[in-house]
């Protein structure tokens, strides 16, 4: 099934392990990223996970330089202790740090092609 899913993807996912806070309403779940792309993030699943699946989430990824990357997303799937989020949009404030993060782990030409697809 993962082969089929990766064939449908139009944005490259890169494996990355960073701390992330998943926020929804007044709840915050400290987690770790598994991978990230321009339109999605996978994280591990906390032991106590009582989120509202149909409500939006804010993901605050703690970057290695000490800054935060804030993404607004909806939960798409839960499987094997892994949460998959689809990013709804990336605002101007966060596209640059997201692009810089991805550029460290993927071909710059591919990244530019994928950024063009966002427009």
N, C-alpha and C positions, 0 to 999 in steps of 0.2 A: 504494500500500500504506500510506503514512503517513496518508492520509485515513481508511482503515478502522481503523487502529490508534488514531487520535485519537478516532474515534467510539466505540470501546470503552472508552476511558479514563473512569474515574469521578473522578479527581483531576486538577486543572489543573496542567500543567507550565509552569514559568516559565524563560525563558532566563536563565542566570546564569553568569558566568565567574569562578570562584574556584579557588584551589589546593586539591587534594585528594590525600591519601595513601591509596592502596589497599593494604591489608594482607591477607596470607594466609600463615599459618604464619610463617616467618622472612623472607618476602619483603615488600618495600615498593616500590610503583611510584608515583613522583610524577607526577601528572596534573593536568588542569584539568576542572572541571565544564562541561557544556554546558547542561543544564537539570536541574530538580529539582521534585519534587512531594512530597506527604505519603507516598507509597508507592514512590517510585522516583527514581533519579538516573542521568543519562547523563554519561559522561566521554569524553574523547578516549582513544585507545588508544596506549600506549607502543610504541616501536619494538621493544623486546624484551619480549614478553608470553608468559610461560611458566607461567601460572596453572593450577590444577586447577579446571576449570569446574564440577564438581559439589560443590565444597567452599565453605563460607561465607567471606565477605569482611568486613572492617571498613573502612568509609570514614571518614576523618577529614578533614572539610572545614574549611579555615582561613577563618574569618569575618573580615570587615573590621575588627571591633572587637578583634581579636587573640585571640578565644576559638576553641575547637574545637567542632565539631558531629560527634558520633560516631554512625554508623549501621551496623547489621548487615544485610547483604544477600547475595543470591545473584545470580550473573550470569544474565541472561535471554537476551541476544542480543549478537552481535558482528556489526557491519556497517559498511562504509564508514569504517573507522578510528574507530569509535565503539563504546563498551561501554554496554550497558543493564543496570542493576541494579534488582532488586526488593527493596525494604526489607522485612524480615521483621517487624519491630516497632520502634517508637520508644519508648524508655523515658521515664519522667517527667522525668528529668534533661535530655533532649534535645528533648522536644516543644516546650518554650517557645522555645528558640533557633530551631528549625525553623519554627515558626509565625511568629515575628518576621521571619525572613528572607523567608518567602513573603508576608507582609502588606505588605512594602515593594514588592512587584511585582504584586499582584493585589487584586481587590475584597475588602474585609473581610467582606462578607456571604457571598460565595461561599466564602471560607476557613472561616468559621464552620460553614457547611453541610457542608463536606468534613470538618472536624474531628469533627462529630457522627457521620459515617459510620464513623469509626475505632472508636467504642465498641462 
